[in-house]
């Protein structure tokens, strides 16, 4: 979707410039190292700009185990392939008990459309086997009784499940104010100066969930993904048509269009 250039967007960009200027005057940057009162304000201004550039819709809310498996299928593939793998899995097996009883080879073949079938099948079956052993139930509903930190650590304790995947479950299934950091969010956060230039995925998760106001984490996550896919691409980002180009420090950007 194209970027709007109306009065409202000009106002939003002006606010973003004002926040950036305040960081310049105080000699701070909007990453974790500064963690100033201006950082949340900058995030709000970013959301205001990006909201005028991209229309987003909230995801379907699923049970936590469904969301976790869907997110596993999404790793290193497109949304289209993820959804093809998900549909194939749900059409082949009536419930998670049937998936758990299937062979690794069979599950791998079923979810092949999502890519990395062998790796993802092993992660899914390992997850189900551990739930059956520890809880005698193929459900993650017990996450409801955990705080965010405990739930993230619990999920990340399963083989093949990282912080981003765990955060997706909390955000999209449990409705928690946790911001998942996928490859697009990570890339844009660095370019925008929201996290240190060399921040890894875990540090970026910690920084953004500290700096971004809780009520903005869900929407900013979706907006950064949309912006990363359409404008701020990994190679040759389209800075000339970017809604926040005038206030973006473009950290690490060497070849833009």
Secondary structure, DSSP 8 states (H G I E B T S, - for coil): -----SHHHHHHHHHHHHHHHHHHHHT--SSTTT--HHHHHHHHHHHHHHHHH----------HHHHHHHHHHHTTS-HHHHHHHHHHHHHH-SSHHHHHHS-HHHHHHHTGGGS-HHHHHHHHHHHHHHHHHHHSSS--GGGGGS-HHHHHHHHHTSTT--HHHHHHIIIIIS--S-----HHHHHHHHHTTSS-TT--HHHHHHHHHHHS-GGGHHHHHHHHHHHHHHTS-SSS--GGG-TTGGG---TT--S--
